[in-house]
């Protein structure tokens, strides 16, 4: 929601695997924000770059001394140390030492790792950056489990199987009664409000984010949303594997709706669940058909609307009433927030089409869709029977065979529901001033390396270079933890009411999200990012790089590691995020985070020409017989290539041509790291 969203309601934490939006099939940019949040499956990049940088540093010494040691190998490129003698053991274990790195460096660096076929329930290993997330979670668990704060209460309520089982599916009854009472589009609006209030996304989604045209203020973003499977292709593709997944969807929907039927007076459990499951899939398919393409969503920028213009765009959605209700003024429509805020829509065609669709769809079909979404999303935080039915869809979509342990699910739920509470505990126990200082030194050297690279770019006009340097200079780094922690002290949670706790937190976050619409944007606000995250991200509208304490952990980073290992792992990641500020989308934002064009016309043409080279290169890559969509992945590909380049330059003091740079780890204006 642009603030810490209660993603204890997300499919990720409810069913214990990675979020479906990160699946291979979706590969689409965020529909909620221009911030770059994508969690990259990067273990091989870490090992490859780390091994490359470490070997680069020892090659000179190897050439001089290994002939007498007798434990190296030679090639046309020089003599190299054996990995066993120069690299950390945990990196060596993932390498294939039978391969000559001069022949195939990727297989040399990642061979053993890539030969191991990941099973469905091992997906978390690949997604969790070589266990860093797992280690963070495992170390935190005993601290959270015994905490007397809200996060401890929330965690224990999640672990309270007895209380959850006693409630059964009864907590769904008030919501089911509301859906059953829908008679027309006006009463439908009220149900949509209550479902969004419970963080059950239906028909469309929303968030509160910085206004790209006035980044010191916030706007309400409305966007396409409300489907259960990861991407429109799951509903529309004619491929056999997608047809199988749709059949799996219907099986799960029938089972879920069978439980719902028991809560509806007079419902026929012999026939209605199957009919309703077909209707739910039909509605989700018709929504998916109206979605914009992933490519358009990644590059299209939002258009500003007033509420009057939104009402004209989609009158049957009654969005004025919805917005005022979400802001807490449902029963008073005079002089309310909807008339005072800016509303941003990236895909207005979807809302036009949705508005028309609502006048055509059968109300019974719409109710079936709403009831399935309700029971599927909330059901995962109910008894084991409901949870298991929902998990079956995860099995169909991802191939995951086993649920994660209950304690881990509850830890993920607690971390995402109360990121600041968990973050405080993590920082207190697992983050040091020494680590923060070492990360700051690295970031400053990466920044200096980027500046030096700009100086050597021949195809940019000097005026554009100067503007780029000003943006780079203004870019801030938020390292380890936020400067201000959110306080949820007024919330009273229960040790025995897990689902109720989640609903309370969802409402709390929605309230605080809408409050931001009337104040000045805090650019260094961490939003839904917990300091425990093993990731980093760059914000276009803040022009800032956020580096959680969770990623400043071994094996990614340690102030005691040698520089090549730190730069090959974390340096490449942070360089990646810095580069996002100047990728095909980041280049459209200035140093203050405002959306504007600071590039000369010829510079833009040159950039697009060079970007096409990257698009064409990646489009030739294939995985399981499917080609990469180079246009869709362009921003990440630019950042990956730029990140490795920056890390190498910052470490060695030389750019890719061998020219000396002031940004090296051993020289320049930036203080050296301990092992330089």
N, C-alpha and C positions, 0 to 999 in steps of 0.2 A: 504493500500500500504506500510505498514511498517512506514508510516508517517501519519499525519492526513489526512485520505482519505475523499474525499467529499462525505460522505455517505448521503448527501441530495439526492443522486441518489439511495440509497438502498431501497429495498422493505419496510423496517421497517418504515422509515420516510415518504416515498412517500404515503403510504396507511394507516399509522396511527395505527400500531399494532406492536407486537414484531416481530423480524426478524425470518423468517421461519426456519433458521438453528437452532433455539432454540426450535423447536417444538418437541413434543413427538416422532413423526415418525422418525426424523433425528437422534437425539441422537449421533451425531458423533463429533469426535475431529476436531479441526481447520485444514483446509487444507492450510492455509496461513502462519502459524508461530507456533513455539514451545512454544510461550508464552501462558500462561493460561489466557483466557479472558472470559470463560463461565460465563454468568450471571445466577446465581442460584435462583430458586424460593424458598426463604428461610424463609418466615415469621414464619412458624411453628417451624423451627429449632431455630429461635431467641427466640420465646416465650417459647419453651420447655426448652432450655438450661438456659435462663435467670431465668425462674421460678425455675428450679432445683437448680441453684447456690444460689439464694436468700433464698430458703427454707432450703438448707443445712446450710447456715450461721446462720439461726435463730432457727434451731432445738434444739440446746443445751439450749438456753434461754427459749424456749418453754417448754421443759421438766421441768425446774425449776419453772416457774411462772404461767403456764396456768391453773393449777389446781385451783388456787385462782381466776383467771380472769373469768373462765367458758366460754371461747369463742374459745376453740380449739377442736381438736378431737384426739382420741388415736388409736393406732394400735400396732401390735406386734413390730413395728420398732421404736416406740416412740410417743411423743405427738407433734402435729404440730399447728402452728399459722394458723388462717383462712386467706385465700388469701386477703380478703377485708381489713384486718388489716396490711398486710405486703408487698403487691405488688402494683405497680402503677395501677391506674384505667384503663388506656388504655390496659394494659396486661390482667387485670381481665376480661374485656369485651369479650375477645377472648377465655376464659377458660370455662370449664364445671365444676362448683363447686359442682354439684351433684355426681361427680365421686370421689371415694377415690383414691388419688394419689398412695397409696401403692398397689392398685389393678391394675390400668391402668394409668400410669403417662402421656402417650401421650394424651389420651382422656381428662384427667384432664387439661392439659396445652393447648390443641388445640381444644377441643370438640366443642365449639360454632363456631369457625372459620370453622372447617371442615364440619359442618352440613350445612353451607350456600353454596348452589350450585352456582358456578360462571357462569354467562351468557357469551355469546361470546364476548360482548363488555366490559366485566369486566376483560378480560384477563390481561389488563395492570395493574390492581390492584395487581394481584398475582405476576406479573413480576417486579413490581416497588418497591419491598421490602417495603411493608406496607406504601406506599405513600411517602417515602422519595424523590424519583425522582420527584413525582408530586409536592411536597412542594418546592423543589429546583427550578423547572420550574416556578411555580406560583410566587415565590418571585422575580425571575429574570425578568419575562416578562415586567413589566413597565420600568425597567432599560434598557433592550435591545431595547424596542420599541422606546425609546427616545434618544438612543445613536447616536452620530454624526459620530461614527467610522464605518468601513466597516460592522461590524456585525449588526448595526442598519439599514444600507442601505439594507443589504441582507434580514433582517427580514421584513422590510416594503415592499420590492419588492415582497416577498411571500404573504403578506397580500393585495397586490394591485390587487383585483379581476377584476377591470375594465380593467387595462392594459393587464392582462393575457387573459381575455375573448376576447379582441380586436384582439389579435394575433391568437387565434384559434389554428388550427393544422398546420398553415403555417410554424412555425419554423422547422418542420420535413422535409420540401421539399428538402433542400440541401442534407440531408442524404439519403432520398429516391432516389434522382437522382443518387447519388453515387452507391447505391446498384443496381439500375437498369442498371448501366453501366458495371457491372461485366460480363466478357466474359470468363475468364479462371482463373487458380489458382494464377497467378501473379497479375492480377487486383483484385482478392479477397483479397490478402494480404493488399493492400492499404485500402480497406474498413474495414478490421479487425482493422487496425491501427487507423483509424478515429473513429471507434466505441469505442475502448478501451480508446482513448484520451478523449472521452466524458463520460467515466466511464460506458459504456454499455458493460458488459462482454459477449463475444461470443467465443465459441469453447474451450477456455482455459483461465486461469487467471494467474496473476503474482503478485509479491510483492518484495520489497527490504528489506532484513533482515540481521541480523548478521550472519556471517559464523560460524557454530558451531565448525569447526575445527581451526578457527583463529578468535575468537570473536571480535578482535579489528578492523576487516575489515567487509565489507558488501558484500553480493552476491545477484544476481538476481535469485529469485525462480520462476520456471514455474510449474503450477499445473493444474489438471483437473478443469473444470468449464464450465459455459455457459448454465446451465439449469435454468428454471424459478421456478419450484416447489421445495420444500425443500430438497428432497432426492431422490436417484434413485428408491426407492421402490414405490414412487408415480407414476412412469412410468411403472414399471415392475411387481408389485404385482397383483396377481389374485384375491385378496380380493374384495368383492363387494364395500366397501366404497372407495377403490382406483379407481375402475372403474367409480364410480360416480364423483370423483374428476377430472378424465381425461375428462369425458364428459363436466364438468364445464369449464375445461381449453379450450376445443374446442369452447364452446359458447363464452367465453371471447375473444378468438383469432379471431373468426369470426367478432365480433363487432369492435375490434381494427383494424383489417385489412380492414374492410369496409371503415373506415376513411382514411386509407393509400391509398386504391384504388382510392379515389377521387383526390389524388395527382399525380397519374400515368396516363399519357396520353393514352387514348384508353382502359383503364381498365374497364372490365365489372363488375359492382357492383352486378349484379344478380347472378353471378356464381363464380367469382374469390375468394372472401373472404372465402367461405366455403372450396374450394379446397386448398387454401393457408393455412387455419387453420389446415386441416388434415396433410398437408406437414410439417408445423412447429412442430406439435406434434410428427410426425414420426421422424424428425431429432433430436429433444430433447430426444426422447426415445432411439434412436440409440447411442447418446452420453452417456446417463445414463447407458446403458448396458455395456459400456466400462470403467466406473468408477471403481476404486478399492473400496473394501468394507470399511465401516467405521472403522472396527477393524484394518485393515491393515493401513489405513491412520493415525490412532492414534499412532501406534507403529513403523511404517516404518520410517527410517531416510533417508534424501535426499542424492543422489549421485552427486558428482561434475563432471561437464562437461566443456569442452572448446566449443566455438562456432562451431569449425570444427566438433567436436563429435556430437553436437546437430544437425547440418546440415545433418550428416550421419544418425542419428537416425530418423529424420523426414524431409526429403529434400523438400517435397511439401508444408510445412508450411512456408518456406522462413523466418525463424526466425531471421537470421542475418539482413535482411532488416527491419523486425518488430522492433527489439531491437534498431537498429540505429535510426529508425524513432521516436520511443518513447523518445529517448535521445535527439532528436532535430537535427539529422544529416541525414535525409531521402535522401536528394539529393546528399550527398557526402559519398560514400561507402569506400573510401580509408582511412586507418589508423583511424578507428572509434572505438567507445566504445565496441562494441560487441567482438572485438578481444582482449580486455584488461581485461575483467572481468571474474569472476567465475560464472557459471550458475549451480544452484542446482535443481534437479528434484527428487521428491519423488516417482513418479509413471511413470517411463519411458515407461512401457507397454501401458499406455494410449496414449502417444504421437506417439508411433509406430502404434497403432491401428487407431488413428485419421488421421495420414498421409495416411494410406491405404484407409481409409473411404473417404477422400477427392477426391481420384481418381475414386471412384465408385458412389458417390452420384450425383443425378441429380442437375444440377445447378439451375433449377427453384425451387426445394425443398429447396436448401440452401438459395436462395434469400428470400423465404417465411419465413424461420426461422430468417434470419437477420432482415427483415422488422418487424416481430412481436416483436422481442427482442428490437429493436430500439423504436418502438411506445409504447410498454408496459412500458419500463423503463423511457424514457423521457416524455411520455404522462402524467405521474402523476404530472409533474410540469407545465402542460399546462392548458387548460380551464377545467371547471368543467365536461363537457361531457366526455373528455378523462380520467380525473381522476376517474370519477364514473365507467367507464368501467373496469379500472384496479383494482379498489377496489372490484369489483365483484369476482375476483379471490381470494382475501383475504377472502371474505365471504365463498367461496367454501372450501378453505383450512383450515381455522381456526374456522369458525362458527361465526365470528365477524359480528354483524348485523348493527352496527352504526359506522360511521367514527368519529374519534376524532374531537373536535372543530378545526377550521382552525388555530386559534392562537397557539394551542398546536402543531399542525403539523409544523407550521412555526418556533416555538421555537426549536423543535427537529432538524429541518433542519439546523437552524442557529448554534446550539450547535455542530452538527457533521461536518458542513462545516467549521466553524471557532472556533475550540475548545479552542484555546488560547485566542482569543478575549473575548469569553464568560467567560472563566476561570478567566481572570484578574478581570472582574467585580464581579464575584461571590466571589473570595477570598477577594477582597477589602471590601465587604459588609457583608459577612457571615462566615468569618473564622478568628479566633483570635490566637494570640500567646499562650494564655492559653490553648486553645484546642489542638494546635500542641504539646505543652509540655506534656500534659496529654497523648496524643497518643504515644509520644516517650517513656514515662515511661512504658506504657502498652507493647509496642513492645519489649523493653529491658527485661522486666520480662518474656515475652513469649519466647524470645531467650534463656534466662537463664534456663527456665523450660525445653526447648528442650535439652540443654546441660546436665542438670541433668538427663534427661531421657536416653540420650546416655550412661552416666556413668553406668546406671543400666541394660543396655541391655547385656544379658549373651551370646547370640548366635553370636555376632560380634567379630571378631579378634581385638586385640588392635590396630593393624596398620590401620585397616579400621575405627575404632572409631576415631583415631587421625585425619585421613583424613576428616572424617565427621565433626569433630570439627573445622578443619581449614576452611572448606567450610562454616560452620555456622558463624564463626568469620568474614569471608570475605563478608557475605551477607549484603547488604546495604538496608536502608529504605529511600524512597523518600516520604515525608509526605506532603500532602496538595496541593502542587503546584510544577511545574518544577523550576529548578534553572535558566533556560533560556527560555524566551518566543519567539516563532516564530513571525516574523514581516511580515505582508502582506501590508505594507504601500504603496508599489508601485502599488498595484492593484487598479484599478478604477472601482467601481461597479455602477450600475444604480438603481434608485428607481423604474423604470418602466419595467425592463427586467429581470424577475426572472430566467427563464431558461438560458438566456445568462450569468447571474451572476454565476450560477452553473457550466457552461461550462468553464468559466474563472478560477474558483477556481480549478476545476479538472485538468486543464492544468498546473496551478501553482504548485499543489502538485506533479504531475507526474514529472515535471522538477526538483523539489527539491529532490524527491526520487532518481532519477537517479544521481544527484550530489553526493549523499552519497556513490555511488559505487566507487568513486575515492578518498575518504578521510578516515580518521580514525573514527571508530564508536564511537559515544557518548553513553556510556552505560546507562547514566541516562536520556536519551531522552525519553520523555513521548509518543512519537508517536501520534496515533490517540486518545489517552485517554484525555478527558477533565477533569480538576479539578472539574467539576460539577457532574461527574459520581457517582452514588450511588453503588460503587463496588470497589474492589481492585484486583490487579493481581500480579503474580510472573513471572519473566522472567528467563528462564533457562540460556540463553546465557549471560545475564547481572549479574545473581545471585543477583537479587535485587527485593525488594517488593515495589510496587507503591500503595500509599494509597491516593486517591483523597480527597479533602476537602468535596466533595459531600456526602461521606459516613460518614464523621465525624460530623454528624448532629443527632439531636434527631429524632426518638426514638432509633436509633442505639447507639448513643454515646453523652455524654456531660460531661465536667469536673465537673458539679454539681451533676451528678448521683452517687448513691452508687456503689461501686466496683462490687458487684455481677451482677448488671444489665449491666454495661459496658462490663464485661468479658463474660457474657452469650450471649450478642449480638455481639458486634464488636470483642471481644476477640476470639470468636469461628471462626469468618470470617478470621481474621488475622492469627490465628493459622493454619487455613486451608491453607492459601497461603504459610506460612513458610514450612508446611509439603510438599507442592508440590515440594520443592527443593530436597526432598528425596523419592518421590513416585516412581512408577515403571519406569517412564521416567526421572524424575528429578535426580534420583540417577546416571544416565549415564553421568552427566555433573559435572565437577570439580568446585572448588571455583572461578576460573577465567572465568567461563562460557564455557570452552572448552569441547567438547565431548570426553570423555575418560573413560576408565574403571579403577576406583580406588578401586574396591572391590576385595577381595580375592575370589577364586573359591568356597570355602565352604560357604562363606558369601552369594554369589549369590544364591546358592542352598537353603540356609536357608530362604532367602528373598522370593524366588519364592514359597516355601512351605507355608510360612505364608500368602503370597498374595493370594494363591489359596483358603485358608480358607475364605478370604473376597470375592473372586469371587463366591465361592459356596454359601455363605450366601446371597449375593445380588441377585444371579440368582434364588433363591427361592421366591423372592418377586414378586408380581403380581400387575398390574394396569389394570383395565378394561379387565381382562382375558388374558393379555399379560405379559409374564415374562420379568423381567429386564435382559439385557445382561450384566452379571457381568464382562466379559472380557472388554467390551467396556467402562464401567463406572468405571473401577478399579482405575484410577488415582484420580478421584473425590471422590470415596468412601474412599480411603486411607486418602485423605486430610480432608474429613469431620470427620472421626473418630479421626484422629490426632489433628484436630483443637479443638474439644471439650475437648479432653484429656489435651492438652496444656493449654487451658483457665482455666480449673479446677485446674490444678497444679499451674499455675501462680497466681491464686487467693488465694488458700488455703494454699499453701506451702506444700502440700502433693500430692504424686502421687496416682495412682489408687489402689495401695496396702495399702495406709495409711502411707507410709514411708515419713518422713519429707524431704522437698526439699528446697533448698536455694532460689527458685524462687517465693516464696509467696509474696502476695501484702503487707504483713506487715513486711517483713524482707529481709535479703540478702543484696547484694551489690547495688541493684537498689533502688533509692529513692521511698518512698511510695507515692501513690496517695492521694489527699486531704482527702478522707474519710476512709483511712486505719486505 
